[in-house]
Amino acid sequence: MLGLLVCWLCLGKTSSWAADWRFWKRDKTASKTEASEAFLPVADQAQQADLQTAEASRLEAEKKLIRDSRHQGKAENKRQAKLKQDVRKRRLEQTKQQKAIATRQRQLTKQFKQNQKTANAKLSGSKPSFFKRLFSRKPASDSFFIPQADH
């Protein structure tokens, strides 16, 4: 039995069984599937060619769809960014306008109060302020003492 195995190994074609496990030393010849396709009938070869062209066209269509979806995604992202920027600009403008209105309102209120003070001060029947009344009084001691006659 051992002799038969040694004889088979010596006489057998080594390239066929070595190609299976020594992949780096494979022959550059046609693969087994390509060799079997060569022996197909003409109708089967035409059908195989049709299948290959259909597969190639399907792959091309998939690539085109992926490319188109990427372009659409980029365009959508740009559109969204522009919308966000526009909204942000509008909000900034609104806050600026609100601040300007609030500032103008404070100025008008301050001016109105000043106008009221000046108008009230000019009225003839109005009382003078507390400090004006305090410092405009004559001292009480002036009326208390009786003036002495000069001798």
Beta strands, then each sheet from edge to edge (+ up, - down):
end
